[in-house]
Amino acid sequence: MKQTIDDLNQPVFWQHAWEKARKSSKTEKRKIRDNKEVMEFWNRFAPKYEKRHSPGNVDHRVQGVLDMFLQQQILNGETAVLDIGCGPGTHALPLAEICKSVTALDGAGEMCLELEKKVKEKNIGNIKVLHRMWEDVDIKKENMLKKFDLVLASMTTAVCDYETLDKMNQASRNNCCLIFWAQNSSNQARKELWKILFQEEDPGYGAASVIYPFNLLFSLGYYPEMRYIDSEWTYKEPVDEAIESLCRSFWLFTEITPYIKETITSYVQEKAENNIFSQKTKARLGVVTWSVNAG
């Protein structure tokens, strides 16, 4: 059926467009692992992820988001936050220094353990960690209906369609924030290896642009605001660890055969300096905020 201008104002248009973009993305099509295997990947990657997202590596990006919240008067000492896809506490830990309470939720058990270790080490009393898949949470039965002042989902596949987005609205009594790719990030190592291994251009990390949830929210009457954060970081690690990390990352898309491992090993060894391999990443993120009471 031919689309019309009026269709752009209908939530169902953006709901279907988002679903289609996610399912038809080259990144998703290339994956050979199911959801369970992907969660196992995040569990195995948790210690490395925690190291990459420790203070100093993400301070600029996280501080930019916190400054935005403070400017919009979203945060204060009485704010109760729900952090969906919290990882090792990238946002949960700094939020806990400002807010009354943070409920940090993640489907990867090892990510939750990494955060729990930090909470214990730093004797933080206002972070509650939940090992749960967001899609499995029953908002009403689990007493989360309109419980939080801010519901945050940053760079997570936990919020990937209308149902999981609407659940954010149900859990919030005031504000929500979704942080997602505004354009494909640029990682030179992944880009070059992808071309070598698959004989095609790297489709990037994002399965779908932030434009889909933004327009869906607008069509639903929430009047979201969007700001952009440009972020750039370099991560350095020993050659052996870099080979392991890249093999683990490409495992999502291909079996790690002796040829694949040899190719990655040769690439890392060639690019390394003094046995240290550096990966530089550039990204533009779209930070979408909205009031659930705006309509």
C-alpha positions as CSV (number, residue, x, y, z in Angstrom):
1,M,0.0,0.0,0.0
2,K,1.3,3.5,-0.9
3,Q,2.3,5.6,2.1
4,T,0.9,9.1,2.5
5,I,2.0,12.1,4.6
6,D,-0.7,11.5,7.0
7,D,0.8,8.0,7.8
8,L,3.8,9.8,9.3
9,N,1.6,11.1,12.1
10,Q,0.4,7.6,13.0
11,P,2.1,5.6,15.8
12,V,1.5,2.3,13.9
13,F,3.7,3.7,11.0
14,W,6.7,4.3,13.2
15,Q,6.1,1.1,15.2
16,H,6.3,-1.0,12.0
17,A,9.1,1.1,10.5
18,W,11.2,0.6,13.7
19,E,10.6,-3.2,13.6
20,K,11.4,-3.4,9.9
21,A,14.6,-1.4,10.3
22,R,15.7,-3.6,13.2
23,K,15.0,-6.9,11.4
24,S,16.3,-5.8,8.0
25,S,19.6,-4.3,9.3
26,K,22.7,-5.9,7.9
27,T,24.1,-6.2,11.4
28,E,21.1,-8.3,12.6
29,K,21.1,-10.4,9.4
30,R,24.8,-11.2,9.8
31,K,24.3,-12.5,13.4
32,I,24.3,-16.3,13.8
33,R,23.6,-16.3,17.5
34,D,20.2,-16.4,19.2
35,N,19.2,-14.3,22.1
36,K,20.4,-16.8,24.7
37,E,23.8,-17.0,23.1
38,V,24.0,-13.2,22.9
39,M,23.3,-13.0,26.6
40,E,26.1,-15.6,27.2
41,F,28.3,-13.3,25.1
42,W,27.6,-10.4,27.4
43,N,28.2,-12.6,30.5
44,R,31.6,-13.6,29.2
45,F,32.4,-10.0,28.1
46,A,31.4,-8.5,31.4
47,P,34.9,-8.2,33.1
48,K,36.3,-6.7,29.9
49,Y,33.3,-4.4,29.4
50,E,33.6,-3.2,33.0
51,K,37.2,-2.3,32.4
52,R,36.4,-0.4,29.1
53,H,33.6,1.5,30.8
54,S,35.4,2.4,34.0
55,P,35.8,6.0,35.0
56,G,38.2,7.8,32.7
57,N,37.0,5.9,29.6
58,V,33.4,7.2,29.6
59,D,33.5,10.2,31.9
60,H,32.9,12.7,29.1
61,R,29.9,10.9,27.7
62,V,28.3,10.2,31.0
63,Q,28.9,13.7,32.4
64,G,27.3,15.1,29.2
65,V,24.2,13.1,29.9
66,L,24.1,14.1,33.6
67,D,24.6,17.8,32.8
68,M,21.7,17.5,30.4
69,F,19.5,16.0,33.1
70,L,20.5,18.7,35.6
71,Q,19.8,21.5,33.0
72,Q,16.4,20.0,32.4
73,Q,15.8,19.7,36.1
74,I,15.2,16.0,35.8
75,L,17.5,15.1,38.7
76,N,17.6,16.1,42.3
77,G,18.1,14.5,45.7
78,E,14.7,13.0,45.8
79,T,14.8,11.3,42.3
80,A,14.1,7.6,42.0
81,V,15.8,6.2,38.9
82,L,15.4,2.9,37.0
83,D,18.4,2.1,34.8
84,I,17.5,-0.5,32.1
85,G,20.5,-2.4,30.7
86,C,22.7,-1.0,33.4
87,G,25.8,-3.0,32.5
88,P,28.5,-2.6,35.2
89,G,27.0,0.7,36.4
90,T,28.2,3.2,33.8
91,H,25.3,5.5,34.6
92,A,24.0,3.9,37.8
93,L,27.0,4.7,39.9
94,P,27.2,8.4,39.1
95,L,23.4,8.7,39.3
96,A,23.5,7.3,42.8
97,E,25.7,10.2,43.9
98,I,22.9,12.6,42.9
99,C,19.6,10.8,43.4
100,K,17.7,9.2,46.2
101,S,17.7,5.7,44.7
102,V,18.8,3.8,41.6
103,T,17.3,0.5,40.6
104,A,19.8,-1.0,38.1
105,L,18.5,-3.8,35.9
106,D,20.3,-6.1,33.4
107,G,19.7,-9.4,31.8
108,A,23.4,-10.4,32.0
109,G,24.1,-11.9,35.4
110,E,27.8,-11.2,35.2
111,M,27.2,-7.5,34.5
112,C,25.0,-7.5,37.6
113,L,27.8,-9.1,39.6
114,E,30.3,-6.5,38.4
115,L,28.0,-3.8,39.6
116,E,27.3,-5.5,42.9
117,K,31.0,-5.8,43.6
118,K,31.4,-2.0,43.1
119,V,28.4,-1.3,45.3
120,K,29.9,-3.4,48.0
121,E,33.4,-2.1,47.7
122,K,32.2,1.5,47.8
123,N,29.6,0.8,50.5
124,I,26.8,2.4,48.3
125,G,23.5,2.1,50.0
126,N,21.0,3.4,47.4
127,I,21.6,1.1,44.4
128,K,19.4,-2.0,44.0
129,V,20.6,-4.5,41.4
130,L,18.1,-6.7,39.5
131,H,19.1,-9.5,37.3
132,R,16.2,-9.4,34.9
133,M,15.4,-9.2,31.2
134,W,13.4,-6.0,30.7
135,E,11.1,-7.8,28.3
136,D,10.1,-10.3,31.0
137,V,9.3,-7.7,33.7
138,D,5.7,-7.4,34.6
139,I,5.3,-3.8,35.6
140,K,2.1,-4.2,37.6
141,K,2.9,-7.5,39.3
142,E,6.4,-6.3,40.3
143,N,5.2,-3.0,41.7
144,M,6.9,-0.9,39.2
145,L,3.9,1.0,37.8
146,K,4.6,4.7,38.0
147,K,7.3,4.0,40.6
148,F,10.2,6.0,39.2
149,D,10.9,9.7,38.5
150,L,13.4,8.8,35.7
151,V,13.5,5.7,33.6
152,L,16.8,5.5,31.6
153,A,17.8,3.1,28.9
154,S,21.3,3.7,27.4
155,M,22.8,1.9,24.4
156,T,20.9,-1.3,25.2
157,T,18.9,-3.7,23.0
158,A,16.5,-4.2,26.0
159,V,14.4,-1.3,24.5
160,C,14.0,-2.3,20.8
161,D,10.3,-2.0,19.9
162,Y,7.0,-0.4,20.9
163,E,6.3,-2.8,23.8
164,T,9.6,-2.3,25.5
165,L,9.5,1.4,25.0
166,D,5.9,1.7,26.3
167,K,7.0,-0.3,29.4
168,M,9.4,2.6,30.1
169,N,6.4,5.0,30.1
170,Q,4.4,2.7,32.4
171,A,7.2,2.5,34.9
172,S,7.8,6.3,35.0
173,R,5.7,8.9,36.9
174,N,7.7,11.8,35.4
175,N,10.5,11.4,32.9
176,C,12.2,9.0,30.6
177,C,15.5,9.0,28.6
178,L,16.6,6.8,25.7
179,I,20.2,7.0,24.5
180,F,20.8,5.4,21.1
181,W,23.0,5.6,18.0
182,A,22.3,8.8,16.0
183,Q,24.7,7.5,13.3
184,N,27.0,4.5,12.9
185,S,30.0,4.6,15.1
186,S,33.4,4.3,13.6
187,N,35.9,1.7,14.9
188,Q,38.8,1.3,12.5
189,A,39.8,-2.2,13.7
190,R,36.3,-3.6,13.4
191,K,35.8,-1.8,10.0
192,E,39.0,-3.2,8.5
193,L,38.6,-6.7,9.9
194,W,35.0,-6.8,8.8
195,K,36.0,-6.1,5.2
196,I,38.7,-8.8,5.4
197,L,36.6,-11.5,6.9
198,F,33.3,-10.9,5.1
199,Q,34.3,-9.0,1.9
200,E,31.7,-6.3,2.6
201,E,31.6,-2.9,4.3
202,D,31.0,-2.9,8.1
203,P,27.3,-2.2,8.7
204,G,28.1,-0.7,12.1
205,Y,26.8,-1.4,15.6
206,G,23.3,0.1,15.6
207,A,20.5,-2.1,14.4
208,A,18.2,1.0,13.9
209,S,18.6,4.7,14.4
210,V,17.3,6.7,17.3
211,I,15.0,8.4,14.7
212,Y,12.5,5.5,15.0
213,P,11.7,5.7,18.8
214,F,11.9,9.5,18.6
215,N,9.2,9.7,15.9
216,L,7.1,7.0,17.6
217,L,7.1,9.0,20.8
218,F,6.2,12.2,18.9
219,S,3.3,10.5,17.1
220,L,2.1,9.2,20.5
221,G,2.0,12.8,21.8
222,Y,4.9,12.8,24.2
223,Y,6.8,15.7,22.5
224,P,10.3,14.3,23.1
225,E,13.5,16.4,23.0
226,M,16.7,15.2,21.4
227,R,20.3,16.4,21.9
228,Y,23.4,14.9,20.5
229,I,26.6,13.9,22.2
230,D,29.8,13.3,20.1
231,S,32.1,10.9,21.8
232,E,35.5,9.6,21.0
233,W,37.6,7.2,23.0
234,T,40.7,5.0,22.6
235,Y,41.1,1.6,24.4
236,K,44.5,0.0,24.7
237,E,45.3,-3.6,25.7
238,P,48.0,-6.2,25.3
239,V,48.1,-8.1,22.0
240,D,46.9,-11.4,23.5
241,E,43.9,-9.7,25.2
242,A,43.1,-7.8,22.0
243,I,43.0,-11.0,19.9
244,E,40.7,-12.6,22.5
245,S,38.4,-9.6,22.6
246,L,38.1,-9.3,18.8
247,C,37.5,-13.1,18.4
248,R,34.8,-12.9,21.0
249,S,33.2,-9.9,19.2
250,F,33.2,-11.6,15.8
251,W,31.9,-14.8,17.3
252,L,28.4,-13.2,17.2
253,F,28.7,-13.2,13.4
254,T,30.8,-16.2,12.5
255,E,32.4,-19.4,13.8
256,I,35.9,-18.7,15.0
257,T,37.7,-21.1,12.8
258,P,41.5,-21.4,12.7
259,Y,41.5,-19.2,9.6
260,I,39.4,-16.5,11.4
261,K,41.6,-16.5,14.5
262,E,44.8,-16.5,12.4
263,T,43.5,-13.5,10.4
264,I,42.6,-11.6,13.5
265,T,45.9,-12.5,15.1
266,S,47.9,-11.3,12.1
267,Y,45.9,-8.1,11.9
268,V,46.5,-7.3,15.6
269,Q,50.2,-8.1,15.6
270,E,50.7,-6.0,12.5
271,K,49.0,-2.9,14.0
272,A,50.3,-3.2,17.6
273,E,53.1,-1.1,18.9
274,N,55.3,-2.4,21.8
275,N,52.9,-5.3,22.2
276,I,50.0,-2.9,22.8
277,F,47.0,-2.7,20.4
278,S,44.8,0.4,20.3
279,Q,41.2,0.7,19.2
280,K,39.8,4.2,18.5
281,T,36.1,4.6,18.4
282,K,34.0,7.7,17.4
283,A,30.3,7.8,18.0
284,R,27.4,10.3,17.8
285,L,24.7,9.5,20.2
286,G,21.1,10.7,20.3
287,V,19.8,11.5,23.8
288,V,16.0,11.5,23.8
289,T,14.2,12.8,26.9
290,W,10.5,13.1,27.4
291,S,7.9,13.7,30.1
292,V,5.3,10.9,30.4
293,N,2.8,13.6,31.4
294,A,3.3,15.8,28.4
295,G,0.3,14.5,26.5
